[in-house]
Amino acid sequence: MKTRVMLLAGAALVIAAAAPAYAQSTEPPVAGTQPQADSNTLPDIVVTAQRTSQSLQRVPIAVTAVTAGDLASRQVTSSLNLDTAVPNLTLTENGVSVTPFLRGVGSNQSNPNDEASVATYIDGVYIPSVTGNIFKFNNVERIEVLKGPQGTLFGRNATGGVIQIITRDPTQTPLVDASIGYGTYNTLEAQAYVSAGLGSNLAADIAFSLDRNGDGYGKDIHRNADIFLHNQVAVRSKILWTPGANTEIRLTGDYSRLHSTGTDYQLAPGVVGADGVTSYPGVRKTNTDFANKGDNEVYGFSLRVDQDLSFARFVSISGYRHVVGDFHLDQDATPTPIVQATINQFAESFSQEIQLLSPKDSKIDWLVGGYFFDAKYAYNPLRIAGFAAAPLPYVDLFGSQKTKSYSAYGQATVPIFADTKLTAGLRYTYETQDTDGYTESGGVVFPHAPIALCPGATTNCPQSQSIRKLTWRAALDHNFSSDILGYLSYNRGIKSGGFNMINAGTPGYRPEVLDSYEAGLKTQFLDNRVRFNVAAFIYDYKDIQVFNITGGGAVLTTNAAAARVHGVDADLAIKASRYFTISAGFGWLDGKYTNFPNATFTPSSPLLGGQSVVNATGNDMIYAPRTSGNLSLDYRIPTSIGEFGLNATGSYRDKVFVSAANRLFIPAYAVVNTTLGWTSSDKRYGVQLWVRNLFDKDYYLNRTEQALGDIQFLAPPRTVGVTVSFRNR
């Protein structure tokens, strides 16, 4: 408590010291009046962090916003490398899914019912499955990363924060925006965006993307096969209908298919595999008997209705998501058939949200809403073959979970002095979860001993649980001048509980709870040529859902830990000249487990013994880098034949531990991407030379401790290519 008070008091002193003697009242800018990108000032960024359009500099929340132009110039091409542009964001990838950790808060589980602690939304629709959140950024207007628990307005599992992806709206004026690129490893990237009016009040668009590498980044030395292959095709379309001056209706559909060699794990250096022979095979090499494979099919629809009722604004957002994954994994990563896993995952969800918002000219900004979420998750099945299933040829594990969640929420921002506002919000969530599961082989279901959790059941084990939680937000913000906003906030968020779907008869786990105390400062200087935003925060994190070891040796999810996090993150943008922009971000974290007496210790090799229980209290939290940051230099050179552009973007992440025992870690690394581009004078044609991973660093996207030996998954090597583009206006 003493540390918390000192940190917040110190941040408040910084805010006070930065303030002039007399404050001035300001109004938020109107969207569409921002300066042009080649002006002498930084363009204003409008965000929807509070579910309504506001200037980034007037929102009392820590937000990193990345525009479509920033994404293109920095080679942030998909959700897999968004962390290179956002401090304190860590992404872990295994080839078939990506899991975000924000400010040290995230989940390292991979079951289909394990929704991420950092919630992802596309155009206001929640994306629950971590195997359905690999996106290509080809029709994006901007991405907003909201840091810290968003337990009121984005209450669905937003313990760590929210990633909002906002796509373009179709326009009446015909637009064609297309590009095709080719690079090393037979890399082909094609994108097209077409928009046009279909009538006086109807417009539609369609966005298409193709991303593939025909030559693998590595080799499986046992099977003599290329690995690190992927081929993703995606299409997205939106229809905008404005039947009246006060009504907007958006209907959206999307489809994506990702084929890959899946999780091309290799044994880590120094590890002897479960066969007692196999060891580290070399950089981007594997040594397996069972071909890894990833096949993700994702599609969904959404309908959004915006209606101005004069006394309020009405919003309805309906969403449907469907994800099917077929994954093959040689879990032991050796040429001996020890564990061959075939994983068939399914996730389907429907959500409905209704909001009433205050009129735009209201002195009090208020919002009330309701949210309904209905989801089904399943293993259909998870098949284990190899020696692990002996003497049977295979064992099938079936499991499912059904979730229904109901929420009601409200938030209001009230002026209490000329330049001071108080924000308060509440959300109440009621949720029910039902599960069932069984094990079979060859159509024969295995019986089990009587279990108290499901009395009377002999083969399966149906269970249910309910969750009732109240979350909130309280914030005080003050405009010290037209260019300086300071705020203090207290937020509570939760991540829902669940069941271990393929371990029938084990108890469910409860929601995580995170309390956040934050002080922030948003500033602009030198006539909007410099923008500097900083936030300091303290987290109290309880009932953390972690993999834990039971008396029988099974690894299950339980509520086993508590932690605290101290940290700072900052964003800086400088318009050094009309054509030179500097952008940077910095994050610092100190995350420790304050109570974790029953953590799992896993030896690096199964030859060194089995798993055991250790006390991890005082250890570093997983995926919580002490420091992280990024720096982007963007320089434009206008000439008589068009404009040339040069961008260099570097990102750094300190080492992170991958388990609470703090044995195995991912070393620190820095990655640099560069682009050199030309755009014609009429802005219609463009050519861009790009290099990703300029210095060809070998770094890990994922490392995992398991009973069969440490395994790891490497990032792509240096890739060089060229992209040509066309735009009709």
Sequence and secondary structure as in RCSB ss.txt:
>XXXX:A:sequence
MKTRVMLLAGAALVIAAAAPAYAQSTEPPVAGTQPQADSNTLPDIVVTAQRTSQSLQRVPIAVTAVTAGDLASRQ
VTSSLNLDTAVPNLTLTENGVSVTPFLRGVGSNQSNPNDEASVATYIDGVYIPSVTGNIFKFNNVERIEVLKGPQ
GTLFGRNATGGVIQIITRDPTQTPLVDASIGYGTYNTLEAQAYVSAGLGSNLAADIAFSLDRNGDGYGKDIHRNA
DIFLHNQVAVRSKILWTPGANTEIRLTGDYSRLHSTGTDYQLAPGVVGADGVTSYPGVRKTNTDFANKGDNEVYG
FSLRVDQDLSFARFVSISGYRHVVGDFHLDQDATPTPIVQATINQFAESFSQEIQLLSPKDSKIDWLVGGYFFDA
KYAYNPLRIAGFAAAPLPYVDLFGSQKTKSYSAYGQATVPIFADTKLTAGLRYTYETQDTDGYTESGGVVFPHAP
IALCPGATTNCPQSQSIRKLTWRAALDHNFSSDILGYLSYNRGIKSGGFNMINAGTPGYRPEVLDSYEAGLKTQF
LDNRVRFNVAAFIYDYKDIQVFNITGGGAVLTTNAAAARVHGVDADLAIKASRYFTISAGFGWLDGKYTNFPNAT
FTPSSPLLGGQSVVNATGNDMIYAPRTSGNLSLDYRIPTSIGEFGLNATGSYRDKVFVSAANRLFIPAYAVVNTT
LGWTSSDKRYGVQLWVRNLFDKDYYLNRTEQALGDIQFLAPPRTVGVTVSFRNR
>XXXX:A:secstr
 HHHHHHHHHHHHHHHHHS SS        TT    TTSSS    EE TTSS EEGGG SS EEEEEHHHHHHTT
  BGGGGGGGSTTEEEEE SS EEEEETTB      TT   SEEEEETTEEE  GGG   B SSEEEEEEEES  
TTTS SS SSEEEEEEE    SS EEEEEEEEETTTEEEEEEEEEEEEETTEEEEEEEEEEEESS SEEETTTTE
EES EEEEEEEEEEEEEEETTEEEEEEEEEEEEEE     EE TT   TTSS     TTEE  SS  EEEEEEEE
EEEEEEEE SSSEEEEEEEEEEEEEEEEEETT SSS S EEEEEEEEEEEEEEEEEE  TT SSEEEEEEEEEEE
EEEEEEEEEESGGGTTSSEEEEEEEEEEEEEEEEEEEEEEEETTEEEEEEEEEEEEEEEEEEEEEETTEE     
 TTSTT SS   EEEEEEEEEEEEEEEEEEETTEEEEEEEEEEEE  B  TTSTTS  B  EEEEEEEEEEEEEE
TTTTEEEEEEEEEEEEEEEEEEEE TTS EEEEEEEEEEEEEEEEEEEEEEETTEEEEEEEEEEEEEEEE TTEE
E  SSGGG   EEE  TT B TT  SEEEEEEEEEEEEETTEEEEEEEEEEEE  EESSTT  SEE  EEEEEEE
EEEE TTS EEEEEEEESTT    EEEEE  TT  EEEE    EEEEEEEEE  
